[in-house]
Structure formats: C-alpha cells, structure tokens
Amino acid sequence: MIAQALTAAIAMVFAAQTTPAADHENNRNRKVCRQDQSTGSILPRRICHSRSEWAAILEKQGDDTNNARVRCGNNKIQPFQN
C-alpha cells in the first residue's frame, strides 16, 4: 500500500516536470510588470512587458546612452554593459 502511494507520488513529480526548452520559452514570454515613477506625477505608472521585450528596452536605453556620450565627446567612459 505504501509502495503504491510512493510510486504514484514519484510518477506525479516526473509527469509535472517540463522540458528545459519549454521552460526557457515560457520565461521569455512571461509578463513582468514594473512601476515607473515619472517626474511631476504622484502616482507611479505600471508598465507590463514580456521578459524579452524588457531586454530589448534596456538594450535600446544603453545604446542611447552610449550615443549621447559620443556626441558630447565624453567617450572615455566604458560603454554600457547589461
């Protein structure tokens, strides 16, 4: 009786596991919300994007920062690294 219950529990654990590729895809598409406190506003604004969209936004911001440094002649600072 106990052996059957233990076998059933182990089978449920293995059945619940997903493949690593599916987990990775779910992580990239999972929605992440952040609060943005803009100047002049009392209440923060909630912004939601997928993880891959947030990565693209951060990369774009880093590119913009580096471009501004180069235009100002302050290119001695190391480039933005994520």
SELUM-104869 format. One record per residue (C-alpha): x, y, z. Coordinates in pm, whole numbers, padded with zeros to 5 digits, always signed. Example, Ala and Ser with C-alpha at 12.3 -4.5 7.8 and 13.67 -1.06 7.14 Angstrom:
2
+01230-00450+00780+01367-00106+00714
END
This chain:
82
+00000+00000+00000+00275+00243+00097+00483+00135-00202+00192+00210-00437+00143+00555-00285+00515+00628-00311+00523+00510-00672+00223+00728-00757+00384+01031-00592+00709+00981-00783+00518+00940-01109+00332+01266-01046+00661+01451-00986+00811+01329-01313+00489+01399-01505+00478+01758-01375+00828+01838-01500+00851+02015-01835+01133+02019-02084+01406+02282-02038+01331+02431-02381+00967+02482-02289+01067+02641-01958+01305+02877-02135+01036+02977-02385+00786+03036-02104+01037+03252-01916+01097+03471-02221+00725+03516-02281+00627+03560-01916+00487+03904-01847+00677+04121-01599+00528+04442-01462+00730+04732-01323+00634+05066-01176+00762+05383-01340+00774+05697-01129+00763+05983-01377+00856+06338-01287+00558+06555-01194+00328+06267-01107+00238+06149-00760+00123+05803-00864+00359+05557-01030+00255+05411-01363+00253+05034-01407+00420+04909-01725+00400+04544-01831+00613+04374-02098+00747+04026-02159+01099+03944-02041+01232+03958-02398+01069+04300-02451+01227+04433-02130+01567+04308-02251+01520+04493-02582+01414+04811-02400+01721+04801-02173+01949+04739-02470+01797+05037-02654+01845+05259-02348+02209+05153-02327+02259+05231-02696+02101+05575-02649+02330+05643-02352+02639+05544-02549+02533+05759-02846+02486+06060-02617+02833+06009-02468+02992+06000-02813+02805+06311-02929+02916+06503-02619+03276+06399-02665+03275+06202-02341+03356+05868-02499+03630+05781-02248+03368+05618-02023+03325+05248-02081+03017+05150-02287+02702+05049-02105+02706+04680-02016+02400+04478-01916
END
